[in-house]
Amino acid sequence: MNVIERLGLAAMHRLDPEHAHDLSIRALGAGLVPLPGAPVTSDRLHTKLAGLDLPNPIGLAAGYDKNAKALAALMRAGFGFVELGAATPRPQPGNSKPRLFRLAGDRAIINRFGFNNEGAAKIAERLAARPDGVPVGLNIGANKDSVDRAADFAEVVRIAGASADFLTVNVSSPNTEKLRDLQGADALAALLERVITARDALPDRRPVFVKVAPDLDEAALSDIAAVARNARVDAIIATNTTLSREGLTDPQRSEAGGLSGAPLFRRSTTVLARLYRQLNGEIPLIGVGGVGSAGQAWEKLRAGATAVQIYSALIYEGFSLAARIAEDLDARLGREAVTLPELTGSGIADWV
């Protein structure tokens, strides 16, 4: 992290968290944030994921740029792929403020945004106008007041699917009431059938991913693995935020919402490894939750991930983090004379 980035982060942390979040997006869009300009890449880092070519396996998780307002800059921030959203069919304001909390002592974040976004049509316009570069996906959700949430997911695919490189079905956010109920086997199978039917009607095929919660037991993970196989899902993202508050010390730990950041690492990595074992490598996995270093990215890969995503650590480490992780990962792969495919799943015994 350079001096300018360190000073910028210190200034941001003096502001209300959501105001700082919005200001960072405006600063990125205005070209005020120092960025690498291109992703770190090498023969060792190049990754194939669900038919996508990734220059490196370090991605940006959904939730940061919900409305694709800083997309061009994010594509130059060193990531191997970027995920936007979540998008819903109609614009919605989300939950009331305050709804974002920094737990600095725990290197964590709690949010209860509630799918605040400008709607699928506006986001699709910005996606379609993006420059060439790394793959960009769209996380899709349902409006809070929807009476048919499965129809909402399919509608977002219809409106915005052709503008994205991949689509992530988000049934795991804890901030929309009863959304996680869609992770049940029957509900998820019915939802995916509608999403994939909508995807198949697009001019070109788009990979469909599913993002799951870290608070699932072995039986629920087994059900999800079976549904994902039957639906021919292209990848699973493990995991979203957690409702657990285990081990936290920050005074704001009792705030409602989903917890992300460092405390989520062990829980999310265990779920990742269990899913890898359930699927026997048949469906690629993307590991997300608590990654803030190349060492933690390495562990996600060992636990079964083909690629990883980061988000909360950026709030504490800055946007140079993606490039730093990729560079360190590349160097370690060289030192240990191992390839990414060989690394994936090689350490699940340490996690399950």
KEKE-3310 file (N, C-alpha, C; in steps of 0.2 Angstrom, whole numbers, plus 5000, padded with zeros to 4 digits):
npx = (5004:5003:5009:4999:4988:4986:4984:4972:4963:4964:4957:4945:4940:4936:4924:4906:4902:4893:4893:4907:4908:4900:4907:4919:4916:4912:4925:4933:4926:4929:4942:4951:4958:4972:4977:4981:4979:4979:4975:4986:4994:4999:5006:5005:4994:4983:4966:4953:4936:4921:4920:4924:4938:4950:4962:4968:4964:4958:4944:4932:4920:4902:4891:4899:4900:4885:4877:4885:4892:4905:4912:4921:4933:4935:4937:4950:4957:4965:4959:4954:4942:4925:4911:4895:4881:4869:4856:4839:4822:4815:4819:4824:4825:4831:4835:4832:4843:4855:4865:4876:4891:4907:4918:4931:4940:4939:4941:4931:4914:4897:4883:4866:4860:4850:4847:4848:4846:4847:4839:4837:4836:4843:4856:4859:4861:4873:4882:4882:4889:4902:4920:4931:4938:4942:4931:4914:4902:4884:4876:4860:4844:4828:4814:4810:4796:4790:4778:4781:4795:4804:4800:4805:4819:4821:4816:4826:4836:4831:4830:4844:4853:4860:4869:4879:4893:4892:4880:4874:4864:4857:4853:4855:4857:4856:4848:4836:4819:4815:4822:4832:4825:4824:4834:4831:4829:4818:4813:4824:4827:4816:4817:4829:4826:4817:4826:4836:4829:4826:4839:4842:4835:4842:4852:4865:4873:4875:4885:4878:4878:4877:4875:4878:4874:4884:4879:4874:4869:4876:4867:4859:4869:4871:4859:4859:4870:4865:4854:4861:4869:4859:4852:4862:4871:4883:4893:4897:4896:4904:4906:4891:4887:4887:4876:4881:4889:4900:4914:4917:4922:4920:4911:4900:4895:4883:4874:4861:4861:4871:4887:4903:4920:4936:4932:4924:4931:4935:4923:4917:4926:4926:4913:4915:4925:4917:4907:4915:4919:4906:4903:4913:4922:4914:4907:4913:4920:4919:4928:4924:4925:4931:4944:4960:4973:4987:4990:4978:4970:4976:4973:4959:4959:4966:4955:4946:4942:4941:4943:4944:4935:4936:4931:4927:4939:4945:4941:4949:4962:4963:4963:4974:4975:4970:4979:4991:4988:4987:5000:5008:5003:5006:5020:5022:5016:5026:5037:5033:5031:5019:5003:4988:4976:4981:4982:4969:4958:4967:4969:4958:4956:4961:4950:4938)
npy = (4994:5011:5028:5038:5030:5025:5037:5041:5031:5032:5045:5042:5033:5042:5046:5043:5026:5023:5034:5036:5024:5028:5039:5034:5027:5037:5044:5034:5033:5046:5045:5047:5038:5029:5016:5000:4998:4987:4970:4959:4946:4930:4915:4906:4911:4913:4908:4897:4898:4891:4892:4905:4916:4921:4933:4932:4924:4932:4940:4953:4954:4954:4968:4979:4989:4992:4998:4999:5010:5013:5005:5004:5009:4999:4988:4991:4989:4978:4966:4950:4947:4954:4957:4964:4972:4968:4967:4971:4969:4981:4998:5000:5007:5001:4996:5006:5019:5021:5008:5002:4996:4998:4987:4990:4985:4971:4969:4969:4970:4975:4974:4980:4982:4978:4976:4988:4997:5004:4997:4985:4988:5001:4997:4988:4996:5003:4992:4987:4997:4996:4996:4985:4971:4963:4949:4953:4951:4949:4951:4944:4948:4949:4960:4968:4969:4960:4948:4936:4930:4921:4924:4937:4935:4929:4939:4949:4943:4942:4956:4961:4951:4949:4958:4955:4945:4934:4927:4929:4920:4926:4920:4921:4932:4939:4950:4953:4949:4932:4928:4919:4907:4902:4894:4881:4864:4861:4874:4881:4873:4875:4889:4890:4883:4892:4903:4898:4895:4908:4912:4904:4909:4920:4929:4924:4912:4913:4910:4903:4906:4901:4909:4905:4904:4905:4899:4886:4869:4852:4844:4853:4858:4847:4845:4857:4855:4844:4849:4859:4851:4845:4855:4860:4870:4883:4887:4888:4900:4902:4910:4920:4933:4931:4927:4925:4930:4926:4927:4940:4957:4970:4985:4987:4975:4969:4974:4972:4962:4956:4949:4952:4950:4948:4939:4930:4921:4907:4900:4902:4896:4883:4879:4880:4870:4858:4859:4856:4843:4837:4839:4833:4840:4842:4854:4870:4880:4896:4905:4915:4926:4934:4935:4942:4942:4935:4923:4919:4918:4907:4897:4896:4891:4879:4873:4870:4880:4887:4900:4916:4928:4945:4958:4965:4967:4977:4989:4990:4989:4994:4998:4993:4980:4969:4967:4965:4953:4945:4946:4940:4928:4922:4922:4913:4901:4899:4897:4885:4876:4872:4871:4881:4872:4860:4864:4867:4861:4853:4853:4850:4841:4848:4856:4850)
npz = (5000:4995:5000:4997:4995:5008:5016:5010:5014:5027:5028:5023:5033:5043:5040:5039:5036:5025:5017:5015:5007:4995:4991:4988:4976:4968:4967:4961:4948:4944:4941:4951:4960:4962:4951:4945:4932:4923:4924:4935:4927:4921:4914:4924:4932:4924:4921:4918:4920:4920:4907:4905:4902:4913:4918:4930:4945:4955:4960:4961:4973:4972:4977:4980:4969:4966:4955:4944:4942:4943:4934:4923:4929:4939:4931:4928:4940:4943:4946:4941:4937:4938:4948:4949:4956:4969:4957:4954:4947:4947:4952:4969:4986:4996:5013:5028:5034:5047:5039:5036:5044:5051:5058:5065:5074:5073:5060:5050:5043:5044:5036:5031:5019:5009:4995:4988:4974:4957:4948:4935:4922:4920:4925:4916:4904:4908:4909:4896:4890:4893:4893:4883:4891:4907:4912:4917:4928:4934:4948:4953:4960:4969:4970:4986:4989:4981:4975:4968:4968:4961:4948:4948:4948:4935:4927:4928:4922:4909:4906:4908:4906:4894:4893:4902:4907:4915:4926:4943:4954:4968:4982:4995:5003:5019:5021:5014:5018:5021:5009:5010:5011:4999:4996:5000:4994:4985:4982:4977:4966:4958:4956:4949:4937:4931:4929:4921:4910:4906:4903:4893:4883:4879:4867:4867:4876:4893:4908:4923:4939:4957:4972:4989:5007:5022:5033:5032:5036:5034:5028:5021:5012:5005:4998:4990:4982:4975:4968:4961:4952:4945:4939:4931:4934:4932:4941:4958:4971:4986:5000:5004:5016:5034:5048:5060:5075:5081:5091:5089:5094:5093:5098:5090:5086:5088:5079:5067:5052:5038:5041:5036:5030:5040:5051:5045:5038:5041:5043:5031:5022:5027:5023:5009:5007:5011:5001:4990:4992:4992:4979:4972:4963:4952:4949:4947:4960:4968:4980:4993:5006:5019:5014:5013:5010:5001:5006:5012:5001:4995:5003:5001:4988:4990:4998:4988:4979:4963:4959:4968:4977:4983:4994:5007:5013:5005:5011:5021:5016:5004:4986:4979:4984:4976:4966:4973:4980:4968:4963:4973:4974:4962:4963:4973:4968:4958:4966:4973:4963:4958:4949:4947:4944:4950:4963:4967:4978:4985:4998:5006:5016:5027:5031:5032)
capx = (5000:5007:5007:4993:4982:4986:4981:4965:4960:4963:4952:4938:4938:4934:4917:4901:4904:4890:4895:4913:4907:4898:4912:4924:4914:4913:4932:4935:4923:4932:4949:4955:4961:4978:4975:4987:4978:4977:4976:4992:4993:5005:5004:5003:4988:4978:4962:4947:4931:4914:4920:4927:4945:4952:4969:4970:4959:4956:4939:4928:4913:4896:4890:4903:4897:4878:4874:4889:4894:4913:4914:4927:4939:4936:4940:4957:4960:4969:4955:4954:4935:4922:4904:4891:4874:4864:4851:4832:4819:4813:4823:4822:4829:4834:4833:4833:4849:4861:4864:4883:4895:4914:4920:4938:4944:4938:4943:4924:4909:4891:4878:4859:4858:4843:4847:4847:4849:4843:4835:4840:4837:4848:4862:4861:4864:4880:4885:4882:4893:4908:4925:4933:4943:4940:4924:4910:4896:4879:4872:4853:4840:4821:4812:4808:4789:4788:4774:4784:4802:4807:4799:4809:4826:4820:4815:4832:4840:4828:4832:4851:4857:4864:4874:4884:4897:4890:4874:4874:4858:4858:4847:4859:4858:4851:4845:4829:4816:4814:4826:4836:4821:4825:4840:4828:4830:4812:4812:4830:4826:4810:4820:4834:4823:4815:4832:4840:4824:4827:4845:4843:4832:4846:4855:4871:4873:4878:4885:4874:4881:4873:4879:4875:4875:4889:4876:4871:4872:4879:4861:4857:4874:4870:4853:4861:4874:4861:4850:4865:4870:4853:4851:4868:4873:4890:4898:4894:4900:4903:4899:4889:4889:4884:4872:4884:4893:4905:4921:4918:4924:4918:4905:4894:4894:4876:4870:4858:4863:4876:4894:4908:4927:4941:4929:4920:4936:4935:4917:4916:4931:4924:4908:4918:4928:4912:4904:4919:4918:4900:4902:4918:4925:4910:4905:4919:4918:4922:4928:4923:4923:4937:4951:4963:4980:4988:4990:4971:4968:4979:4969:4953:4961:4967:4949:4942:4940:4945:4944:4942:4933:4937:4927:4928:4946:4947:4940:4955:4968:4964:4962:4980:4975:4969:4986:4996:4987:4989:5007:5011:5000:5010:5027:5021:5015:5032:5042:5031:5031:5012:4998:4982:4972:4984:4981:4962:4955:4972:4969:4951:4956:4962:4945:4932)
capy = (5000:5017:5033:5041:5025:5025:5043:5041:5026:5036:5050:5038:5030:5047:5047:5038:5021:5023:5040:5034:5020:5031:5044:5030:5025:5043:5045:5029:5035:5052:5044:5050:5033:5026:5009:4997:4999:4981:4964:4955:4940:4926:4908:4902:4914:4912:4903:4895:4897:4891:4895:4912:4917:4925:4934:4930:4921:4936:4944:4958:4951:4959:4972:4986:4994:4989:5001:4999:5017:5014:4999:5005:5009:4993:4984:4992:4989:4973:4960:4945:4947:4959:4956:4970:4971:4964:4970:4969:4971:4988:5001:5001:5011:4996:4997:5012:5020:5018:5001:4999:4997:4996:4984:4990:4980:4964:4969:4966:4974:4972:4978:4977:4987:4976:4976:4995:4998:5008:4993:4981:4992:5006:4994:4985:5001:5004:4986:4987:5002:4995:4994:4978:4969:4957:4947:4956:4947:4953:4947:4946:4947:4950:4966:4966:4968:4955:4942:4930:4931:4918:4928:4943:4933:4928:4946:4952:4939:4945:4963:4963:4945:4949:4963:4953:4939:4929:4929:4925:4920:4927:4917:4920:4938:4939:4957:4953:4944:4926:4927:4913:4902:4900:4889:4875:4861:4862:4881:4882:4869:4879:4895:4889:4881:4899:4907:4895:4896:4915:4913:4900:4913:4926:4928:4920:4908:4916:4905:4905:4904:4902:4911:4902:4906:4901:4896:4880:4863:4847:4841:4858:4859:4841:4847:4862:4851:4840:4854:4862:4846:4843:4861:4861:4877:4883:4888:4890:4905:4901:4911:4926:4935:4927:4930:4923:4935:4922:4929:4948:4961:4977:4987:4987:4968:4967:4977:4967:4962:4951:4950:4950:4952:4943:4934:4925:4917:4900:4898:4901:4891:4876:4877:4879:4863:4854:4859:4853:4836:4835:4839:4830:4844:4842:4861:4874:4884:4902:4906:4922:4927:4935:4935:4949:4941:4929:4917:4917:4916:4901:4892:4895:4887:4872:4871:4868:4885:4888:4907:4919:4935:4950:4965:4969:4969:4983:4994:4991:4988:4998:4994:4989:4973:4964:4966:4962:4946:4941:4945:4936:4921:4920:4921:4907:4896:4898:4894:4878:4872:4869:4875:4882:4866:4856:4867:4867:4855:4849:4854:4850:4837:4852:4860:4846)
capz = (5000:4995:5005:4995:4997:5016:5018:5008:5018:5034:5028:5022:5039:5047:5037:5039:5031:5018:5014:5012:5001:4989:4989:4984:4969:4964:4966:4955:4942:4942:4940:4957:4964:4959:4949:4941:4924:4920:4929:4935:4924:4919:4912:4930:4935:4919:4924:4915:4925:4917:4900:4905:4902:4918:4918:4936:4949:4960:4958:4965:4974:4972:4983:4981:4964:4964:4950:4938:4941:4942:4931:4919:4933:4942:4926:4928:4946:4945:4946:4935:4935:4942:4949:4950:4959:4966:4953:4955:4941:4948:4957:4976:4990:5001:5020:5031:5036:5045:5037:5035:5050:5051:5065:5063:5078:5070:5052:5048:5041:5045:5031:5030:5013:5007:4988:4986:4967:4952:4943:4930:4915:4921:4926:4909:4900:4909:4907:4889:4887:4896:4888:4883:4897:4911:4912:4921:4930:4937:4954:4952:4966:4969:4974:4992:4989:4975:4977:4965:4968:4956:4942:4948:4945:4928:4924:4928:4917:4903:4905:4909:4905:4888:4894:4907:4905:4919:4931:4949:4957:4975:4986:5001:5007:5024:5022:5012:5022:5018:5003:5011:5010:4992:4996:5000:4988:4980:4980:4973:4959:4954:4954:4944:4931:4928:4928:4916:4904:4904:4901:4886:4878:4877:4860:4868:4882:4899:4913:4928:4946:4963:4978:4995:5013:5026:5039:5030:5038:5029:5024:5016:5007:5000:4994:4986:4977:4970:4964:4956:4947:4941:4935:4927:4936:4930:4946:4965:4975:4993:5003:5006:5023:5039:5053:5066:5078:5085:5092:5088:5100:5092:5101:5085:5084:5089:5074:5063:5045:5036:5043:5031:5033:5043:5055:5041:5034:5043:5042:5024:5019:5029:5019:5003:5007:5011:4995:4985:4994:4990:4971:4969:4958:4946:4947:4950:4966:4969:4987:4995:5013:5024:5010:5014:5008:4996:5010:5013:4994:4994:5007:4998:4983:4993:5000:4983:4974:4956:4959:4974:4977:4989:4995:5014:5015:5002:5015:5026:5013:4998:4979:4977:4987:4971:4962:4978:4981:4962:4962:4978:4972:4956:4965:4977:4963:4955:4971:4975:4957:4957:4945:4950:4945:4955:4970:4969:4982:4987:5005:5009:5023:5033:5032:5033)
cpx = (5004:5005:5000:4987:4981:4982:4974:4961:4958:4957:4945:4935:4935:4926:4913:4902:4900:4892:4902:4913:4905:4903:4918:4922:4914:4920:4935:4932:4926:4940:4954:4959:4966:4976:4981:4986:4976:4978:4983:4990:5000:5002:5001:4996:4982:4973:4956:4942:4924:4914:4923:4935:4947:4959:4972:4964:4956:4950:4936:4922:4908:4895:4893:4900:4890:4876:4879:4891:4902:4916:4920:4933:4940:4939:4948:4961:4964:4965:4955:4947:4931:4914:4901:4885:4875:4859:4844:4828:4817:4818:4820:4827:4833:4832:4835:4840:4849:4861:4871:4887:4902:4915:4928:4942:4944:4939:4937:4920:4902:4887:4871:4856:4851:4842:4845:4850:4845:4839:4839:4841:4843:4855:4864:4863:4871:4884:4887:4888:4900:4914:4927:4938:4941:4933:4920:4904:4891:4876:4865:4849:4832:4820:4809:4800:4786:4784:4777:4791:4806:4806:4803:4816:4826:4820:4822:4837:4837:4830:4840:4855:4862:4870:4880:4887:4895:4884:4875:4867:4859:4852:4850:4860:4853:4847:4838:4825:4814:4817:4829:4832:4822:4830:4837:4828:4824:4812:4818:4829:4821:4813:4825:4831:4820:4821:4835:4835:4825:4834:4846:4839:4836:4850:4862:4871:4877:4879:4881:4877:4876:4877:4875:4878:4881:4886:4872:4874:4874:4873:4859:4862:4873:4864:4855:4865:4870:4857:4855:4867:4865:4851:4857:4870:4881:4895:4894:4899:4899:4908:4897:4890:4885:4880:4876:4888:4898:4912:4922:4919:4921:4912:4899:4892:4887:4871:4867:4861:4868:4883:4898:4915:4931:4937:4926:4925:4935:4929:4915:4920:4929:4918:4910:4921:4922:4908:4908:4919:4912:4899:4908:4921:4921:4908:4911:4916:4922:4922:4928:4922:4930:4944:4954:4971:4981:4988:4983:4968:4970:4975:4962:4954:4962:4960:4944:4940:4944:4947:4942:4939:4935:4932:4929:4935:4949:4946:4946:4962:4969:4963:4968:4980:4975:4976:4991:4995:4989:4996:5010:5009:5005:5017:5027:5020:5022:5037:5040:5030:5024:5008:4992:4977:4974:4982:4974:4960:4960:4972:4963:4951:4958:4956:4938:4934)
cpy = (5006:5022:5036:5036:5025:5031:5043:5036:5029:5041:5047:5036:5035:5049:5042:5033:5021:5029:5039:5029:5023:5036:5040:5028:5031:5045:5040:5031:5042:5051:5046:5045:5030:5019:5006:4998:4993:4975:4961:4949:4937:4919:4905:4905:4914:4907:4903:4894:4897:4894:4902:4912:4923:4926:4932:4928:4925:4941:4949:4955:4957:4963:4979:4991:4991:4992:5002:5006:5018:5008:4999:5005:5003:4988:4985:4992:4983:4966:4956:4945:4951:4957:4962:4967:4970:4969:4967:4972:4979:4991:5001:5004:5007:4998:5004:5013:5022:5010:4998:5001:4994:4993:4984:4985:4973:4964:4966:4972:4971:4977:4975:4982:4985:4977:4983:4995:5002:5004:4990:4985:4997:5003:4991:4990:5002:4998:4986:4992:5002:4994:4987:4977:4963:4955:4951:4952:4952:4948:4949:4944:4949:4956:4964:4965:4963:4949:4935:4931:4927:4921:4934:4941:4932:4934:4949:4949:4942:4952:4964:4957:4946:4954:4961:4947:4933:4932:4925:4926:4920:4926:4917:4926:4938:4946:4958:4948:4938:4924:4920:4907:4898:4895:4882:4871:4862:4869:4883:4879:4873:4886:4895:4887:4888:4903:4905:4895:4903:4915:4910:4904:4919:4924:4924:4918:4912:4911:4908:4902:4905:4904:4909:4905:4902:4898:4890:4874:4858:4845:4847:4859:4853:4842:4852:4859:4847:4844:4857:4858:4846:4849:4863:4868:4877:4884:4889:4895:4904:4905:4918:4928:4931:4931:4929:4929:4932:4925:4937:4951:4968:4979:4987:4980:4966:4970:4972:4968:4956:4953:4948:4952:4946:4937:4928:4920:4909:4897:4897:4896:4884:4874:4876:4872:4857:4853:4855:4846:4833:4834:4835:4833:4844:4849:4865:4879:4891:4904:4913:4922:4928:4935:4942:4948:4935:4923:4914:4915:4909:4895:4891:4891:4880:4869:4869:4874:4885:4896:4910:4926:4939:4956:4968:4971:4975:4989:4996:4991:4992:4994:4991:4982:4968:4962:4963:4955:4942:4940:4940:4928:4918:4918:4914:4901:4894:4894:4887:4874:4869:4874:4876:4876:4861:4858:4866:4860:4851:4849:4853:4846:4842:4856:4856:4840)
cpz = (5000:5000:5003:4997:5005:5018:5016:5012:5025:5034:5027:5029:5044:5045:5039:5034:5025:5014:5011:5006:4995:4987:4985:4977:4965:4962:4960:4949:4939:4940:4945:4961:4959:4957:4945:4934:4921:4925:4929:4932:4922:4917:4918:4933:4930:4921:4919:4920:4921:4910:4899:4905:4907:4918:4924:4940:4954:4958:4963:4966:4973:4978:4983:4976:4962:4957:4944:4937:4940:4938:4927:4923:4937:4938:4926:4935:4948:4945:4940:4933:4940:4943:4952:4954:4966:4962:4954:4949:4941:4953:4964:4980:4995:5008:5023:5033:5044:5043:5035:5041:5049:5058:5064:5068:5076:5063:5049:5046:5042:5040:5031:5024:5010:4999:4985:4979:4962:4947:4938:4924:4915:4921:4919:4904:4901:4908:4900:4886:4890:4891:4888:4889:4900:4911:4918:4922:4934:4942:4953:4959:4964:4973:4981:4993:4984:4978:4973:4964:4963:4949:4942:4945:4938:4924:4923:4923:4910:4901:4904:4907:4899:4889:4899:4904:4909:4924:4937:4953:4965:4979:4994:5005:5013:5025:5018:5015:5018:5012:5004:5011:5004:4991:4997:4994:4983:4977:4975:4966:4955:4951:4948:4937:4927:4925:4921:4909:4901:4900:4894:4881:4876:4870:4861:4875:4887:4905:4919:4935:4951:4969:4985:5001:5017:5032:5037:5034:5033:5025:5019:5011:5002:4996:4988:4980:4972:4966:4959:4950:4942:4936:4930:4928:4934:4935:4953:4968:4982:4997:5003:5013:5028:5044:5060:5069:5083:5085:5091:5095:5099:5095:5096:5083:5084:5083:5069:5056:5044:5038:5038:5034:5036:5047:5051:5037:5035:5042:5035:5020:5021:5024:5011:5002:5007:5004:4989:4986:4991:4982:4968:4963:4952:4944:4950:4955:4966:4977:4989:5003:5017:5020:5010:5012:5003:5000:5011:5006:4993:4997:5004:4992:4985:4995:4995:4978:4968:4956:4966:4973:4983:4989:5001:5015:5011:5006:5020:5022:5006:4991:4976:4979:4981:4968:4967:4979:4974:4961:4967:4977:4967:4958:4969:4973:4960:4960:4973:4969:4956:4953:4949:4950:4949:4962:4972:4972:4985:4995:5009:5015:5029:5035:5033:5038)
residu = (MET:ASN:VAL:ILE:GLU:ARG:LEU:GLY:LEU:ALA:ALA:MET:HIS:ARG:LEU:ASP:PRO:GLU:HIS:ALA:HIS:ASP:LEU:SER:ILE:ARG:ALA:LEU:GLY:ALA:GLY:LEU:VAL:PRO:LEU:PRO:GLY:ALA:PRO:VAL:THR:SER:ASP:ARG:LEU:HIS:THR:LYS:LEU:ALA:GLY:LEU:ASP:LEU:PRO:ASN:PRO:ILE:GLY:LEU:ALA:ALA:GLY:TYR:ASP:LYS:ASN:ALA:LYS:ALA:LEU:ALA:ALA:LEU:MET:ARG:ALA:GLY:PHE:GLY:PHE:VAL:GLU:LEU:GLY:ALA:ALA:THR:PRO:ARG:PRO:GLN:PRO:GLY:ASN:SER:LYS:PRO:ARG:LEU:PHE:ARG:LEU:ALA:GLY:ASP:ARG:ALA:ILE:ILE:ASN:ARG:PHE:GLY:PHE:ASN:ASN:GLU:GLY:ALA:ALA:LYS:ILE:ALA:GLU:ARG:LEU:ALA:ALA:ARG:PRO:ASP:GLY:VAL:PRO:VAL:GLY:LEU:ASN:ILE:GLY:ALA:ASN:LYS:ASP:SER:VAL:ASP:ARG:ALA:ALA:ASP:PHE:ALA:GLU:VAL:VAL:ARG:ILE:ALA:GLY:ALA:SER:ALA:ASP:PHE:LEU:THR:VAL:ASN:VAL:SER:SER:PRO:ASN:THR:GLU:LYS:LEU:ARG:ASP:LEU:GLN:GLY:ALA:ASP:ALA:LEU:ALA:ALA:LEU:LEU:GLU:ARG:VAL:ILE:THR:ALA:ARG:ASP:ALA:LEU:PRO:ASP:ARG:ARG:PRO:VAL:PHE:VAL:LYS:VAL:ALA:PRO:ASP:LEU:ASP:GLU:ALA:ALA:LEU:SER:ASP:ILE:ALA:ALA:VAL:ALA:ARG:ASN:ALA:ARG:VAL:ASP:ALA:ILE:ILE:ALA:THR:ASN:THR:THR:LEU:SER:ARG:GLU:GLY:LEU:THR:ASP:PRO:GLN:ARG:SER:GLU:ALA:GLY:GLY:LEU:SER:GLY:ALA:PRO:LEU:PHE:ARG:ARG:SER:THR:THR:VAL:LEU:ALA:ARG:LEU:TYR:ARG:GLN:LEU:ASN:GLY:GLU:ILE:PRO:LEU:ILE:GLY:VAL:GLY:GLY:VAL:GLY:SER:ALA:GLY:GLN:ALA:TRP:GLU:LYS:LEU:ARG:ALA:GLY:ALA:THR:ALA:VAL:GLN:ILE:TYR:SER:ALA:LEU:ILE:TYR:GLU:GLY:PHE:SER:LEU:ALA:ALA:ARG:ILE:ALA:GLU:ASP:LEU:ASP:ALA:ARG:LEU:GLY:ARG:GLU:ALA:VAL:THR:LEU:PRO:GLU:LEU:THR:GLY:SER:GLY:ILE:ALA:ASP:TRP:VAL)
# end
